[in-house]
Every structure is written in structure tokens, then in C-alpha cells.
Amino acid sequence: MNDILKTIELARAETASELEASRILTICNACRYCEGFCAVFPAMTRRLSFDKADVHYLANLCHNCGACLHACQYAPPHEFAVNVPAAMAELRTQTYANYAWPAPLGAAYKKSGLTVALSLAIGLALFLMLTVWMSGALFSAGLNANFYAIFPHNLLAVMFGSVFGFAVLAMVMGAKKFWRDVAANDSPAGASIAEAATNALTLKYLDGNNNSADAAGCTNGDDQPTQWRRRFHHATFYGFMLCFASTSVATLYHYLLGLHAPYAKTSLPVILGTLGGIGLIIGTTGLALLQAKRHKAHGAMPLQGSNATRAMDMGFIALLFFTSLTGLTLLAWRETASMPLLLALHLGVVMALFLTLPYGKMAHGVYRSAALLKFAIERRK
């Protein structure tokens, strides 16, 4: 009786997106033509039915390469209307909101991610510009690239350390809740962690049909696969990590070695930051262009796809792009009278990026890594 009541309660809690994903996966599980395409299908075949936890796990395991859609004999306009990429994309958007911490912030970002991201960036930048203007330093000359003459080092450390700490805490809380729901009985081991990390860092499942000798990445506006989506993802991720490394090295310089900014353009922090900024501009520009060209059936087309998915994706991409653009512009003009204005603009965009990290595509990276880890554990059972 308890099992029956639990099943009824679960069914009532399912959303339309979860029910649609369960329906599609049930059909796929009977067909199994795409069994070797990516991690989703071998994970799917381990289940006879799909509850809330299952569909959210599989949705985050999906990389939306599109190979299964273009190979499927039951895809629209067939009456079965099997569209795995679109169903998984819609469900991932729900995952980000369901597991967001605090929950109201996740719901707000899901509703209008691009608007929230740009509004935060503009509002914070204007606030910092106003602060600099009131101090009389908005167009000050002769500062010799000394950012701390505008905003004291300790003030910046407290401001951005607090915001980044909040972002990390929010992502940890969301990941903990996600793991408890989808993998409560799984215990990670060293081999599973290594496999999941390798698959995540190399973007293995953006290769499309992994069992095909001619697999060449993701499909876009037609049936022709391309590796460009994978390359732009790599440029974006590793560009971000280089920028993070630049900040980390500068922190070590300041506190450990007593070397204070500004640093020469040939110094390690500046070189890492420059390379990271260039990588981010290339990666985010490429991803935005590819998203505009993707087949509308993937649920990623700006006009026909999911508004929530598009807004969340583009909000994160826009903030990464403007973070790198304002950072490189500040580097190029840091010894001019425009430096205080450019610094306020850059810091406003960076703070907006940190505040929204747990609610958009960065969260997607956390949940996808967790799903890859669960898949690696399952393969060893």
C-alpha cells in the first residue's frame, strides 16, 4: 500500500516536461536504435520506467548533440513525435530552477535570464561609475594603471570574495540536493571520478554518434555534423579557467610574494588573463552564432525554441562575452584617463556574472558533471 501511495504521489508531482520526457524515453527504450550514440541511451536501457529522478538525471547526461534526432524514424512529423534533444533541453531548464538555491533566484533567472543578467550588469556598472564620479576620479589622469587608487584592494577583496563565495555555496547546495535525488545510493570511487572528470573536461559526448566511424560532432541547421560547437565550448570553458588562474596567481603575488598590482603586460597574471579573455570572446561569439543556426527541432533556435532555455543560455553567454571584452579594453586603456570609467564598467559586469553563476549555464556544468559521475558508477555495477 505504501508503494502504491508513493507512486500516486510521484505521478501527481510530475510536470508536463517530466511526463513528456518519460513518454519519449519509454519509446526509445523499446526501439534502441540509438543505443550506442551517447551516454544517455546505455543509461536509459538500465531502466524499465522513468520517474522524476531518472528523467532529470538523463536530461543532464544529454549534451544536445542532435545525432539521435536526425537518426530517429519516429521523429516529427511521425505521430510518436520523438524528439529527445528538445525534451531534454526543456527538462534541464527545469532542473536549474528546481535545484537552485535560494529557490526564488532560480525561478527569476529561469523566467528571464538574459534580461536579469544584462540588467544586473548595467545596474552594478552604473552604481560603481556613480561612486567613482562622486569621488571625483571618473576621468582622472596620471594614475598609471593603479586600480587600487580607485577602489582599495581590501574593499575589492571583500566585495568580490563575498559574492564569489555566495556563488560557490549556492552551486554546492544545488549539487548536493541534485545528487541526493538522483544518486542517493551511489558511492563514487576513484575510477568513476576519473572517468567522469575526463568525459567532462574533453566534452566527449559532443562527438555525436560515438559508435560511428564518421562521427564528427553536433548537427546544426542540417544533417551535417560539425566539431565547431565542441571547439567553441572548449574555448569558452578554458578561457574562463585561464581568467580564474590569472586572478589566483595575482592573489598569490599580492599576499604571498608581496608583489602588488599593477603588473607588467609580460607578467604571468596579465598573460593568463589576456589569453583567457581572447578565448572567451572567441568561444562565446561562436556559441551564440551556432545557436542561431541550430535546427529548430533541437529546442535551441532563438525564434522557435524554448524561451526559458534561450534566455538562460544567452544570459550566461552575454555576461562572459562582456566580461572578457571589458577586461581586454581595460587592459589596453589602463594607462589613460578613461581607466576609472572602464574599471567600474568591468567590475560591474564581473559582479553580475558571479551573482548569476549558480542559475544558468555554469550550473548546467555542475549538474552535467554529477550526471556523468553517476553514469560512470552505473557502468561499473
Steps between C-alpha positions, in 0.01 A plus 500: 500500500782739584660435162171573324453826692858599422443434129180707502676784681787489251264507201319803640831681546612446140496802271405501133869508405576198718204303363600579141860395566378175660274429200780556250754296695253210525468496121878523460546215745281278281680597179866529611625595152711778660634283784864574424469868415590654837481440875124567515396184318703235687391669824139492376511126427573432867144614583157361418317816606602861559409696812585862584853420614570290188388761248695780671810281510472408132418857399825623650690209348382616155739741319245599233725391213189424289626171355208296633239741363640485148523119514157438654226342289238618751603867501243765398291499286450136608203464735730383780680839479819372663736793552756417765716820470204739540346302787834480682574872445164597645552273799851632569353849529260363761790332681688829537193663656399201717841460660595868519592641839336722608203380294344844422819613325497191279136559406569865409799409285307223324221741411722765341866406522633736234308796639611428857865456396523819296296705749729393783812581299373843394365586846818399684723673246299824528514480880879463493534778244291726723722412795813588303341821369403612852860444610617729220710231331283409199742636240812537710832500316842397627386197700743273310259205481463492879153351545531518878515877483136480389378206708719395797629144484337390826163637385519305172614186683203515739245587229599241243607238753155515658315483169716215367467316830123529477507365143711200604274431799187520283644256245611258773154507658332438163739218408452337841123500459524374140732214600276403792201470266659321204788303652432457871613135497813550287846523653769661281831317467830619361457339158147639461610851598792487256276382215237766567761775524662392173165489319402840635830674423531354150129542415500142375127489428503801269643258243153398386458132417794362696473153345517633145831520318392825334373666822603862474323694771163673524245564230390858440255619234520177298607137536868582460695463827774745595759526777464878533256485792747288693789735413310811608400327825867424565601859422235630740574261785878516486488876438303532823746276683797705373334817633443326832866390500604859431308623803639217715860574398449873565367413847812294571719783372325746732478300823783248471772686309408856591483598131217749456310604188523648244692220331698532179340378178765226486417372851332165555166638631465733200598234246256246648222759514561614142498147362190418705320812380576422136381142549176622656427743218564233235303233688194707594474664158519161331243342731255787446535473122463121503195521723335731249565244225395187689205302371179627658406145602793494746318749720783748462387733220453858621158543336344155523672345800431516873501859621628398844783290357601773259491772766711300746755400236534845349514672841809303598661530157440877495654553844808292413541693175473842663723395789778414257435800273503754784802330656709514183389858435602595854840337448556690175395839646607461862761776481259760364250735666223258399628234741264581794194488274609174335587347838154575640339353187711183516445445872123543460487232229722261700285538810185431296668188360586373849148566631336303218751211481284255701187553289601460135743306286766480769251302709447284193868408519462395864191284440646348184817404684287337771303309234824385334625379838181301560532349151861397572389336825213317330727360231704326769207333675 
